[in-house]
Amino acid sequence: MKRQVWMILALGLGISALSGCAPLLIGGAGVVIVDEVMEQEQGGDGLI
């Protein structure tokens, strides 16, 4: 019984941690894409 409780707690903690980090990951990916587009359109180093 204890193993099931620990597994449920670990799953809940993992889901909450991933959902909290998702906006940061999506925002970071967006910045990389925008930087790449700026480099291709204007040349040079882009934004970063």
TIKE-399844 format. One line per 10 residues: their letters; for each residue y, z, x of C-alpha. Coordinates in pm, 1 decimal, always signed. Each point is the difference from the previous one (the first is absolute). Last residue first. Example, Ala and Ser with C-alpha at 12.3 -4.5 7.8 and 13.67 -1.06 7.14 Angstrom:
SA) -106.0,+714.0,+1367.0 | -344.0,+66.0,-137.0
***
This chain:
ILGDGGQEQE) +3755.4,-2939.8,+2064.6 | +197.7,-222.4,-233.2 | -98.7,-339.5,+135.0 | -48.8,-28.6,+376.2 | +135.6,-348.0,+53.1 | -45.3,-281.6,-243.8 | +190.9,-13.8,-326.0 | -263.0,-108.0,-252.0 | -317.3,+87.7,+191.3 | +129.6,+330.7,+132.1
MVEDVIVVGA) +140.6,+96.6,-341.0 | -336.6,-71.3,-164.2 | -182.1,+215.9,+256.7 | +244.6,+285.7,-50.3 | -39.0,-19.5,-377.6 | -378.8,+16.6,+35.9 | +13.8,+298.5,+237.1 | +242.0,+183.8,-228.8 | -224.7,-58.7,-300.8 | -304.9,+133.4,+185.0
GGILLPACGS) +191.0,+317.8,+79.5 | +107.4,+39.2,-361.4 | -358.4,-43.4,-122.6 | -127.1,+255.7,+250.9 | +273.9,+248.7,-84.4 | -49.3,-46.5,-373.5 | -378.3,+55.4,+41.5 | +28.1,+322.4,+198.4 | +13.4,+234.2,-299.2 | -276.9,-186.4,-182.6
LASIGLGLAL) -219.5,+25.9,+308.4 | +51.1,+374.7,+36.1 | -62.5,+64.0,-370.8 | -320.8,-203.8,+6.9 | -126.4,+173.6,+311.5 | +73.1,+347.1,-138.7 | -183.8,-78.2,-321.6 | -299.4,-140.9,+187.7 | -12.5,+299.1,+232.8 | +16.3,+241.6,-293.8
IMWVQRKM) -278.6,-186.1,-181.8 | -216.7,-3.4,+312.6 | +59.3,+369.8,+60.3 | -99.9,+84.6,-357.2 | -311.5,-215.8,+24.7 | -104.6,+171.8,+324.4 | +48.7,+341.4,-157.8 | -247.1,-80.2,-279.6
***
